[in-house]
């Protein structure tokens, strides 16, 4: 399974849409996630509809940054939405051995990031299953 996560920082431009479709053509991802598209509402819905996937989930941003868009086409798997949060989207990938897939767009503000990890551990993810978390963690190690 091929999963791509991209912090695109703006999805309203024709350049983004051409690049997205080119990545899709070259890498043939099963799941494609965009972080920080900086567009929302009906304009975001229109863009999502043009990107060539059968299914998508879109979580609105709080303010100008943030937002997570997840795209997929169900061939030999399905995605079950579990929970959305201001900093992540949690899904379960089925069938067969199910596993958790969390797309993270973490706040650059460290107290908010701590809330993210607490919420992930307590609410969203069945830790008895396999778990993959990917995205933009907005964290710089010292």
C-alpha positions as a LaTeX table, in Angstrom:
\begin{tabular}{lrrr}
\hline
Residue & $x$ (\AA) & $y$ (\AA) & $z$ (\AA) \\
\hline
Unk1 & 0.00 & 0.00 & 0.00 \\
Unk2 & 1.34 & 3.43 & $-0.94$ \\
Unk3 & 0.48 & 6.35 & 1.36 \\
Unk4 & 1.62 & 9.91 & 0.62 \\
Unk5 & 1.41 & 12.78 & 3.09 \\
Unk6 & 2.22 & 16.25 & 1.75 \\
Unk7 & 2.29 & 19.61 & 3.52 \\
Unk8 & 1.27 & 21.57 & 0.46 \\
Unk9 & 0.76 & 25.01 & 2.13 \\
Unk10 & $-1.92$ & 26.14 & $-0.29$ \\
Unk11 & $-4.22$ & 24.17 & $-2.55$ \\
Unk12 & $-6.19$ & 26.87 & $-4.35$ \\
Unk13 & $-3.65$ & 27.49 & $-7.10$ \\
Unk14 & $-3.62$ & 25.69 & $-10.45$ \\
Unk15 & 0.04 & 24.86 & $-9.74$ \\
Unk16 & $-0.97$ & 22.79 & $-6.69$ \\
Unk17 & $-3.62$ & 20.92 & $-8.64$ \\
Unk18 & $-1.19$ & 20.11 & $-11.49$ \\
Unk19 & 1.45 & 18.93 & $-9.00$ \\
Unk20 & $-1.09$ & 16.82 & $-7.10$ \\
Unk21 & $-2.29$ & 15.10 & $-10.27$ \\
Unk22 & 1.32 & 14.53 & $-11.38$ \\
Unk23 & 2.24 & 12.93 & $-8.02$ \\
Unk24 & $-0.89$ & 10.80 & $-8.31$ \\
Unk25 & 0.08 & 9.70 & $-11.82$ \\
Unk26 & 3.72 & 8.97 & $-10.96$ \\
Unk27 & 3.35 & 7.24 & $-7.60$ \\
Unk28 & $-0.19$ & 5.81 & $-7.82$ \\
Unk29 & $-0.90$ & 6.22 & $-4.10$ \\
Unk30 & $-3.69$ & 4.27 & $-2.47$ \\
Unk31 & $-4.09$ & 7.05 & 0.08 \\
Unk32 & $-3.04$ & 10.67 & $-0.42$ \\
Unk33 & $-3.14$ & 13.23 & 2.39 \\
Unk34 & $-2.67$ & 17.00 & 2.11 \\
Unk35 & $-1.83$ & 19.12 & 5.11 \\
Unk36 & $-2.30$ & 22.88 & 5.37 \\
Unk37 & $-4.16$ & 23.46 & 2.08 \\
Unk38 & $-5.19$ & 26.98 & 3.23 \\
Unk39 & $-8.58$ & 26.81 & 1.58 \\
Unk40 & $-11.92$ & 25.86 & 3.12 \\
Unk41 & $-15.65$ & 25.65 & 2.62 \\
Unk42 & $-17.28$ & 25.14 & $-0.76$ \\
Unk43 & $-14.08$ & 26.19 & $-2.55$ \\
Unk44 & $-12.22$ & 23.32 & $-0.82$ \\
Unk45 & $-15.04$ & 20.89 & $-1.70$ \\
Unk46 & $-14.77$ & 21.89 & $-5.36$ \\
Unk47 & $-11.00$ & 21.35 & $-5.39$ \\
Unk48 & $-11.32$ & 17.96 & $-3.64$ \\
Unk49 & $-13.88$ & 16.88 & $-6.22$ \\
Unk50 & $-11.46$ & 17.60 & $-9.09$ \\
Unk51 & $-8.52$ & 15.57 & $-7.74$ \\
Unk52 & $-9.63$ & 12.20 & $-9.07$ \\
Unk53 & $-10.26$ & 10.07 & $-5.98$ \\
Unk54 & $-13.55$ & 8.36 & $-5.23$ \\
Unk55 & $-13.51$ & 9.15 & $-1.52$ \\
Unk56 & $-12.23$ & 11.95 & 0.65 \\
Unk57 & $-12.40$ & 13.34 & 4.17 \\
Unk58 & $-11.70$ & 16.98 & 4.83 \\
Unk59 & $-11.16$ & 18.56 & 8.24 \\
Unk60 & $-11.46$ & 22.35 & 8.32 \\
Unk61 & $-8.69$ & 24.46 & 9.77 \\
Unk62 & $-8.91$ & 26.59 & 12.86 \\
Unk63 & $-7.77$ & 29.93 & 11.53 \\
Unk64 & $-5.63$ & 30.26 & 8.43 \\
Unk65 & $-3.28$ & 27.29 & 8.91 \\
Unk66 & $-4.05$ & 23.66 & 9.56 \\
Unk67 & $-6.63$ & 21.51 & 7.81 \\
Unk68 & $-6.21$ & 17.93 & 6.67 \\
Unk69 & $-7.54$ & 16.40 & 3.44 \\
Unk70 & $-7.43$ & 12.61 & 2.93 \\
Unk71 & $-8.16$ & 10.96 & $-0.44$ \\
Unk72 & $-8.50$ & 7.30 & $-1.40$ \\
Unk73 & $-10.11$ & 4.95 & $-3.86$ \\
Unk74 & $-11.34$ & 1.65 & $-2.45$ \\
Unk75 & $-10.00$ & $-1.29$ & $-4.45$ \\
Unk76 & $-8.93$ & $-3.94$ & $-1.96$ \\
Unk77 & $-9.32$ & $-1.94$ & 1.25 \\
Unk78 & $-11.63$ & 0.57 & 2.87 \\
Unk79 & $-11.11$ & 3.40 & 5.31 \\
Unk80 & $-13.38$ & 3.78 & 8.28 \\
Unk81 & $-13.41$ & 7.29 & 9.76 \\
Unk82 & $-12.81$ & 7.15 & 13.53 \\
Unk83 & $-12.35$ & 10.72 & 14.75 \\
Unk84 & $-11.37$ & 14.20 & 13.68 \\
Unk85 & $-9.58$ & 16.65 & 15.90 \\
Unk86 & $-8.12$ & 20.08 & 15.25 \\
Unk87 & $-4.68$ & 18.42 & 14.92 \\
Unk88 & $-5.39$ & 14.96 & 13.48 \\
Unk89 & $-7.72$ & 12.62 & 11.64 \\
Unk90 & $-7.87$ & 9.05 & 12.91 \\
Unk91 & $-8.98$ & 6.24 & 10.57 \\
Unk92 & $-9.05$ & 2.47 & 10.56 \\
Unk93 & $-7.92$ & 0.61 & 7.43 \\
Unk94 & $-9.88$ & $-2.57$ & 6.68 \\
Unk95 & $-10.40$ & $-5.48$ & 5.75 \\
Unk96 & $-8.19$ & $-8.30$ & 6.94 \\
Unk97 & $-5.87$ & $-7.31$ & 9.75 \\
Unk98 & $-7.17$ & $-3.86$ & 10.57 \\
Unk99 & $-4.78$ & $-1.09$ & 11.49 \\
Unk100 & $-4.98$ & 2.51 & 12.62 \\
Unk101 & $-3.87$ & 5.35 & 10.39 \\
Unk102 & $-3.59$ & 8.83 & 11.89 \\
Unk103 & $-2.76$ & 11.89 & 9.86 \\
Unk104 & $-1.24$ & 14.58 & 12.07 \\
Unk105 & $-0.98$ & 18.31 & 11.54 \\
Unk106 & 0.38 & 19.30 & 14.94 \\
Unk107 & 0.24 & 22.79 & 16.34 \\
Unk108 & 3.55 & 24.65 & 16.40 \\
Unk109 & 2.59 & 25.72 & 19.96 \\
Unk110 & 4.01 & 23.07 & 22.32 \\
Unk111 & 1.17 & 23.08 & 24.93 \\
Unk112 & $-1.30$ & 22.30 & 22.12 \\
Unk113 & 0.96 & 19.51 & 20.86 \\
Unk114 & 0.89 & 17.91 & 24.31 \\
Unk115 & $-2.92$ & 17.90 & 24.11 \\
Unk116 & $-2.67$ & 16.21 & 20.71 \\
Unk117 & $-0.71$ & 13.24 & 22.09 \\
Unk118 & $-2.97$ & 12.93 & 25.11 \\
Unk119 & $-6.06$ & 12.91 & 22.90 \\
Unk120 & $-4.55$ & 10.37 & 20.52 \\
Unk121 & $-3.65$ & 7.97 & 23.32 \\
Unk122 & $-6.92$ & 8.26 & 25.21 \\
Unk123 & $-9.64$ & 8.54 & 22.61 \\
Unk124 & $-8.87$ & 7.59 & 19.08 \\
Unk125 & $-6.53$ & 4.71 & 18.62 \\
Unk126 & $-7.05$ & 1.12 & 19.65 \\
Unk127 & $-3.50$ & 0.46 & 20.77 \\
Unk128 & $-3.99$ & $-3.29$ & 20.48 \\
Unk129 & $-4.00$ & $-2.83$ & 16.66 \\
Unk130 & $-1.11$ & $-1.77$ & 14.44 \\
Unk131 & $-0.79$ & 2.01 & 14.25 \\
Unk132 & 0.84 & 4.43 & 11.80 \\
Unk133 & 0.97 & 8.16 & 12.46 \\
Unk134 & 2.32 & 10.47 & 9.77 \\
Unk135 & 2.16 & 14.09 & 8.80 \\
Unk136 & 3.59 & 17.40 & 9.91 \\
Unk137 & 4.53 & 17.24 & 13.58 \\
Unk138 & 5.78 & 20.88 & 13.74 \\
Unk139 & 8.45 & 19.88 & 16.20 \\
Unk140 & 12.13 & 20.73 & 16.03 \\
Unk141 & 14.44 & 18.57 & 18.19 \\
Unk142 & 17.10 & 20.35 & 20.20 \\
\hline
\end{tabular}
